[in-house]
């Protein structure tokens, strides 16, 4: 089954691939899963399929005809939802992983293929002791993303 969209496209650009690989290495390293442990990595990733045992999942989908401008609107909406959840004492985890199985999920939910399943959001309470929630992520310098004009 084809994924709903190409969520891995940034991996084709070396600078972004390096960042993605760094996050993966940090997360799997924190979990004690070696790079060559394919079975261990697959088992860890399979937890996405059950939304890490979260008590609730929000599925985000919209008409397939929507393009990049609307996708950015959805991203802003998702951030708002996630911040509101934090305000209520809940944690969340956006899961683009769900887009890999969008057609299966849509069939289960009775949605037509005229819709695009963008992601799921696991909603619940994070395990503060879980290694995947406690590894250092390398951050790109602000000046590598933002240019301030007219500021001395």
N, C-alpha and C positions, 0 to 999 in steps of 0.2 A: 504494500500500500504506500502510495506517495505521501510525503508530508504535506501539510496544508500550505506551507511556504518555506522558503530557504532561510532558516534561522541561523545557519552556520556560515553564511556569506562572509562575515568579517574575517573568518579564518583564511580567506584567500589573499589577504593583504598582510605582509610580514609583520608590520608593527602591531596590528590587532591580534594576529595569531599568537605573537609572543605574549601579549597580555592574557589572552584566553588560556594559553598553556600554563602561564604563571599561576592563574587562579586555580586551575585544575591540579597542578602540582602541589600548591599549598593546601588545598582541601583534602586531596587524597593522602598527602603526607601527614597531615594532622590526624587523619583517620587510621594511619598505620598501614595504608594500602600501597604497595610498591608499584612503580610504573609498569613493570612487566607482569603484574598480577591481573590479567584480563578478567578472570572469574570474579575476583574481589571487586574490581571496578564495576563490572556489570551488576553485581549484587547491590552495590551502593546506589547505582543509578536506577535500578529497578524500584527503589523506594519511592521514586517519583510517581510510579503508577498507582500507588495508594496514598499519594500526597503526604508521605511521611507520617501516616496514621493520624493526620489532622481530623478533628471532629466535623469540619465543614470544608467544602470546596466551592469556590465561585468559578463557573465557566464563563469565559468572556468570548463572545462571538458577535459577528456583525455581517451585514450583507456583503457578499464577495465583491461586489462592484466598487466598494470603498478602496481608495488608494492611499498613498503615503500621507497626504495632509490629514486624512481622517485617522490613519494609524497613529499619528502623533497626538491627535486629540484623545484617542483611546489611552495612550501612554500617560497623558496628563490626568485623565480620569482615574486610571489605575493608581497613580501616585496618591491622589486625593483619598481614594478608598483605603489604601494602605495606611496613610497617616491618620485617618479617622479611626481605623481599627486600633492603632497604637494608642490613640486617645482614650479608647475604651478598655485598654489593658490587654488587648489581643495582639498576637503576632501574625505575620503572614509571609508567604513565600510565593513569589510569582513563578510559574512553571511553564516556560515555553515548550518544555518537553511534551506537553499535552498536544501541541500542534503537530507533533510527529504522528499522533494517533487520532487526529482530528476527525477524520471520516468515520472511524469506528465509534468514537464518542458521540458524534452527531447522530449516527444511526441509532445508538442506544437511547439518546434523548429525543428522538423523533424529529430532528432538524433536517431540513433539506440541504442538498449540496450547493444551493444558492447562497448559503452562509459559509463563513470562514471561521473556524475555531482558532482564535488567536492565542489563548493561553488559559491555564487554570490558576487559581490562587488558593493555596492551602491556607486555612484560617484556624488558628488555635493558640496554643501557648508553646513557645520554643523550649527545647530542652537546653537550659543554660550550660549544662555540663557536656553536651555533645561536642566532640572535636570539630565537626563540620561547622559549628557555630562559633568557633573560637580560634580561628587561624588568622594570621596577619595577611592582609591584602595589600599588595603594592599599589600605591596611588600614583597616577600620572600628575606631574606638576601642573598647577593652575595655569601658568603661562603657556603651557603646551596646548591648552584648550580655549583660552580666552585672550582676546586682545583688547586692552583698555585704550580707547582713543580719547584725546583731549584731556588726559590726566597727566599731571606732572609727576 
